[in-house]
Amino acid sequence: MYSFKSDYSEGAHPKILEALMTTNLEQTDGYSMDPHSKNAARLIRQAIGRPDADIHIVVGGTQANTILIASALRPYQAVISAATGHICVHETGAIEATGHKIIAMPAPDGKLTAALIEQALAAHTDEHMVRPKLVYISQPTELGTLYSRAEIEEIRACCDRYGLYLFADGARLACALASSGTDLTLKDLAWLTDAFYIGGTKNGALFGEALVLCNEALKPDFRYHIKQRGGMLAKGRLLGIQFECLFTDGLYEQIGAHANQMAMKLRDCFVSCGFPMLAESDTNQQFPILPDALVEQVSQEYSFEVQQKFPDGRTAIRFVTSWATKEADIDRFCSWFTQISQGYC
């Protein structure tokens, strides 16, 4: 059975595996104090245009989100997020477990707006409630949608107006950067946010996310927070080597571009067969809305995630592509799906 469940179903990009093998017998210091981690940080600073940024590479996305948010907030402070945000629905209450409430705002397209942030602030008015202090967004969102530069600028202005941090989850950032659907660049993100992370796990690495701290207030003692919350890998060079590879010769962008191209072929197939999409995604996640009977038939040959069920007997399912998705497999699926879906529209 072929899987469209995630963009980390396979291992790692061959260039990363080659780099890990080539350096396997090197002796280096641990805890990301090795030359590869330092060079990866240098390459990232160069790519984002922020020589002043602090770079910390941790094992996974939940660690990146939890460590950053917990370190940034006082005990009584809270996070504003879209209700579909990863920290709300896919991290087992990790943020809440640190003692910080997530204020989840309904956002049908997965994107926060300045108006939604102000609505959250207006609902938390005094010391009998938590105090919002950090705005969490994802680029792309959990629905594959993208923020434009203008949208982020508006959110940034709102955060400045009310003294809020702006933090961007970049688990699938490679796909956002490679998309034709947004004008927001890596350098824009580095100048418009207080912190963000560059996802590796879902973008060709075995594991690893590079946290980028842009605001000076977030930098002091950050390695203490990483260590205390279990995010500091003893063999830190394994993280550094992977990001050193991802940020050499444009590999990171190439990975995102390929995943997007494969996803667009899937989208075109679903649309041409007459099925609507849950969201207008220009990235590697696609959400066709299909009759339940057709969903059941597809599940016999392909694996995927269920996103949302509707009372009229239809279901939105999620298909995800990656650096490893072969065009021949996409073509095979589209040919098969076109045939079996006739009569369902």
N, C-alpha and C positions, 0 to 999 in steps of 0.2 A: 504494500500500500504506500503510495507516494504522499508525503506530508507537506501541507501548506500551513502547518500550525504556528510556526515561529521562524524567526530569522537567525536562530542559533541551533537548529536541528542538526546541522553538520558541525564539524570541528572548527578548524581555523583555515584562513587563506594560506595556500601553499608557501607564499613568500614569508609569512610569519613562522610557519613550521621550519622552513629552511634556516631562518635567522636564529631560531631557538636551538636547532641542531648545531649550527656553525659555532655558536658561543657556549655550547653545553659544558665544556670542560674548563672554561675560564673560572678563575677564582676572583670573587668580588666581595665587597662589603654587603651586608644585608640591609633590610628595611628601607629600600629605595635610596640608599646612599651610594650606589654603584655608578660607574661612568655611563652606563646605558640609560639609566633613569634620569641622570642629569642632562644627558644629550637629548633625550625625549622631551624634557621640560624646555630645553633651549629651542628645539624645533617647533614646539607648540607656541611658545612666546612669539617666535618669528612669524608663524602662520596667523596668529590673532592680532599682531601689531601692538602687543602690550608687553614691552620688556620689563615692566614693573609688576606683572602678575605672578602670583605664587601658584605653582602647579603641584598637585598631590594626586598620585594615581592609586586608587583603591580597587578592591576586588570586584565589586558589583554595584548595580544601580541602587539597590535598597540601602547599602552602606553609604553610598555617596549622598543620597537624599537625607538619610537619618543623621549622619555625622554633621553635615553642613547645617541643617535646620536646628538640631539640638545645640550646636555650638553658637549659633547666631542669636538664639532667643533667651530671654530671661524666663524664669519658671512660670510666670503668669501670662506670657505672650503666646500668640497663636499664628497659624498659617492660613492664608486665603488661597483656595484652589478651586478649579472647576470640579464639579461633582464627579466627572469622569476621570479626573487626574489619577495618575498611577499611585500616588501616595494615599489616595482615598480608597481605592478598590482592589489593589493588587500587592499590598505590602503588609498585610496581616496586622494592621494597627501599629506598625513600627514607630511612626511619629507619635501617636498617642501614648505608646509605651515609654517614651522619653518624658512624658508629662505635658505635652503640648497638643492642644486641640486643633483639629483641622476644620476650618469654616468652609463647608462645601457649597459652592454656588452653582445653581443650574445653568448649564451652558450647552444648548443643543448641538452646537458644532464643536464642542470641546475646548473653545477658546474663551478665556477671560477677557473682559473689557474694563475700561476705566469706570464705566457706569456700574458694573457688577461689583467692582472693588469698593466703590463709594457706598453701594447698598450694604455691603458687609460691614463697613465701618459705621454706618448709621445705625446698625442693629446692635452695636457693642459700644455703649456710651459711657460707662463708668466702672468703678473698681469692683462692682459686684459681678462683672463679666470678664472673660478673657479679653486681652487687648491685642488686636491684630497688629503684627509687626512685619511679617514677611509674605510676599506674594510669590506663589509657586506656579510656573507655567511649564509647558513642554513644547519643544520644537523638533519634530512635529508632535501633534497631540495624539492621544490614544485613539482618535478617530482618523488619523492620517492627515488632518487639516493643518494648515500652515499660517503662522503669523507673518504679516508683511512688516516692512520696516516702519511704516507709518503707525501701524497698530502697536508695535512695541514702543515706539516713541511716545505714544499717547499714554500707555501704561507706565512708562518711565516717569513722565511728567506727573502722573497721579501719585506715584510712589514718592517722588520728591516733595510733592505738596503736603503729604501726610506723614513723611518720615518713615517710609517703609522700605525694607530691602526687597530687591527683585532677584529671584533665583530661577534659572531655566534648566530643566531636565533635558539633557541631550542624548538620551538613550539611543535614538535613531537619527542623530544629528547628520550623519553622512547623507542620508536620504533627503533630508531637508535642504542641505547645501546644494545637492545635485539636482533639485527639482526646478522645473521652469515655472512653478507656481508661486514663487516668492522672490522678492528682491532683497531679502535679509541675508547678509553675508556673515561669515565667521567673525570678521573684524567688527561688524556692526554689533553683533551679540556681545563681544568682549567690551565694547564701550557703553552699551546700553544697560547691561546687567551688573549687579554687584557680585554675582557668582554664577557659574554655569558648569555643566560637565559635558565632556566629549565622550560619547559612548563607544566602547570597544566591543563589548560582548555581542551586541546585535549588529556589529559592523565589521565582521571578519576576524576579530580576535578570539582567542580561547576564552578569555575573561579580562575584565579590567575596564575602568572608567576614569578619565582624567578630570579631576576637579580643578577648576580655574577660579582663583580668588582675585577679584579686581578691586574690591573695596578694602582699603587699609584697615578698617575696623574689624574685618573678619579674619585677618591674618595672624595676629599674635597667638602663640601657643597652639596652633592648629594641629600640629603633630601629636600633642598630648591628647586631643580629642580623638584623633584617628586611633591611637594606641588603646585608649580606654574603651572604645566601642568596637574593638576587634577588627578594625579595618587595615591594620598595618601588617603586610605580608612579610615574613622573615626573608623569603627568597624574592625580595622586591624587584630584583633585576628581571624576573619573568614578566612583570608588568612593563618595565621600562623598555625592554627589547621589543615588545609588541608595538608600543606606541612609537618607538623609534622607526620601526618598519612602516607603520601606517602613515607617518608623516614624512616619508621619503618618496620622491618621484610621483607625488599625487595619488598614492594608492588609496587613501581614505575617500577622496572624491570619486575615484573610479569605482570603488565598491558600491557607493551610494547610487551612482549613475546606472550601473548594471541592474541592481535590485529594482530601481524605479522603472527601467525599460521593460523588465519582465512583468512588473505589476500593471503597466499601462496596457500590455497585450491582454492580460486577464480582464481588465476593466472594459476594454473594447469588445471583448468576447461577450461578457455579460450584457452590456448595453445593446449590442447588435442583436442579441437574442430576445431583447424586449424587457429586460429586468431592471428595475430601479436600483440605485445605490443608496445606502444609508447616509453617506457623507461624500462630499466632493474631495476625494483624496488624490493628490498628485504624487504620493509617495508609495512606499512598498507595502502598505496595508490597504486592502480593498474589501468592501463590505456589501456584497450583493444581497438583495432581499428576494428570497425564493419561496415558492410554495413548500410547505412542510414535506409533502410527498416527494418532491424533487430533492430536497435536502437529504432525506433518507436515502434516496437512490445514489446521490453523490457520495454519501458517507460510506457506501460499500466499496468504493474504489480509492477515495482520497480522504485524508484526515485534515481537519480544520477546527477552528474554535467557533462556538456559538456566541454571537454578540448580543442579540436582542430578539425576543419573541414578541409577535404581535397577536392580538386577539382574533384576527381574521384568518388564521391558519397559515401565516407566513412567518419566516424567520430570517433575520439578518445574520449572515455568517461571515467570518473573517478569513481571508486568504492573505498569507504573508510570503513575500519573496526575499531572496538574499543574494549575497555574492556568489553562492554556489548553485543558484537556480539555472538550469540549462534551458536554452530556448527550445530545444527539441521536446523537452518535457512540457513546456507551456503549450507548444503547438499540438502536442498529443492530447492534452487536456481539452483545449479549445475545440478540436475536431470532435472529440467524444461528447463533450457537453452540448455542442450545437445539435448533435443528433438526438441525444436523450431528452433535451429540453423542449423539443417540438410538441406542441399541444398543451404546454403548461402556461403559456403567456395569457 
